[in-house]
Amino acid sequence: MEQVLFYCFSLVLIFAATMVVTVRNPVRAALFLVLAFFTSAAIWLFLEAEFLAITLVLVYVGAVMVLFLFVVMMLDINLTPLQEGFTKYLPLGILVAILITIEMVAVLGASHFGLDVVAAPLPHAEGYSNTKELGRLLYTVYVYPFEIASVILTVAIVAAITLTLRKQKRKTQNPAEQVKVRREDRVRLVKMEAVKKHDEVNTDEESS
């Protein structure tokens, strides 16, 4: 039964990934990508990687894809130019797709990842914690690559913010100066002479 469910989820995942690439509407492509993420999370559950499955759903589906959909729907993308260049780049796209397929078959073929080469994973004990094992590997075996990756991401975020704000004049506020403001500095009272209505009528008659 587990093998049948694995093949069913795999077919759905392949279908969703294909539709993400081939569909022309960006909103539909994003929705198919959400389906691909959910299906990948289900496959990870078969491997007893519960933490990775929940992280995929919460982070990518719950945050990243919602942001993608919000941006795509707010930009109101014109689909006409996208459809015009489809046939122009179709031969190059087919060539790249064939090369990627050949590479994936060469790397992920049955000769490297078959059941006769790699045995099926055994079920873990009752007290097994996927989160605990992942944390232990990250902070013991892969602690230096993990810390280096975090530093690189922090530097990238700071650099992106700096590049965005380098040509803008930022307006700052000084609370000390704001407290010293008086009414005379902000408000000016203007006194105007009152004009009676009959004076306006007389003026109109004289002008006529």
Secondary structure by P-SEA (a helix, b strand, c coil): caaaaaaaaaaaaaaaaaaaaccccaaaaaaaaaaaaaaaaaaaaaacaaaaaaaaaacccccaaaaaaaaaaaacccaaaaaaacccaaaaaaaaaaaaaaaaaaaccccccccccccccccccccccaaaaaaaaaaccaaaaaaaaaaaaaaaaaaaaaaaccccbbbbbbaaaaaaccccccbbbbbbbbbbaaaaaaaaaaac
